[in-house]
């Protein structure tokens, strides 16, 4: 019987899942992934310890590790002795420096790309300001395809092969179809993202997958929070819209049709500001970036200019807040109150261990978190707000692209046999 891998720290990112073990070959693939995920999440360890923690025979572990070494996914590490009797064993650790996963975020104001190797180390990062609504979907896909192609060519020249690409997009997306059904803040409806990118990149392109940006942000945040033994969290990102991703018992919650987490359009302010979705009083009209800008600055203020990089505009607003500008400080207080209203509802329904504030919320975190925390404690029905802690993201605006890169690599962790022992890079 297998040991408790959760106790060893093994995570399931909510990706495509391991191949079904219907025969000996698929069982071997499943066991290869099991060993690789254990090394990723629990760290280097000797073969004997891997056997103990997986419940697999030592001879089987020896063969599995040999195959993972041949594929360049793991390597021998330090020599480690347990006790005073017997030969010391060498640890096995993740390698995978010749493969990477790519995550690309399509945002209202920018396109960002990050590539990680199998150890989770960043090897490429690029960020381009882009007005997605004005540019239009076809031109945005042209830009994304060009970024992927240039990055892939650069990586291959360095001996690194992209194994997959995950595209993070806002709004309602069809994960199976690769279509952005509706993204009000960028004006997209029924845009075939994955098909469009495959056509542009040609038959040699790595596998491409589409996912909601906030869900991918939640994946990235969970990888940080899991180190503190947090396995139930809500990630709330504040940008032009407000998105959410939910991690429940260590798994990304998608819902029956994949739409779980569309929290920005909760109708919390009846008769309030018109929303890009066509309704009024959605939560994002109260706490989204547009709300902050509307409350803090006149319409002709440069902080409203979408051609200026978002981080520069937020830095200017931060400067004003630090200088005790009355409009900016009052705006942040309004945002904090609106945040607390929505977060209290989410906490009552989902009882998370943590709520992680990302996007621009994290940028102004020290102005928001105390007020939000106090309001949350007052509003949530459970004692002590159900032990829910409000935390600030440390990933900035890179969370969605990071989550995409991690999910792209999850293909390898689920089925290491898909990586050739002698990759043609």
Beta strands, then each sheet from edge to edge (+ up, - down):
strand 1: 45-46
strand 2: 74-80
strand 3: 89-94
strand 4: 99-106
strand 5: 110-117
strand 6: 122-129
strand 7: 161-169
strand 8: 172-174
strand 9: 179-183
strand 10: 188-192
strand 11: 207-212
strand 12: 233-238
strand 13: 242-248
strand 14: 251-252
strand 15: 354-359
strand 16: 389-392
sheet 1: 1+ 3- 2+
sheet 2: 6+ 5- 4+ 7+ 11+
sheet 3: 8+ 9- 10+
sheet 4: 14+ 13- 12+ 15+ 16+
end
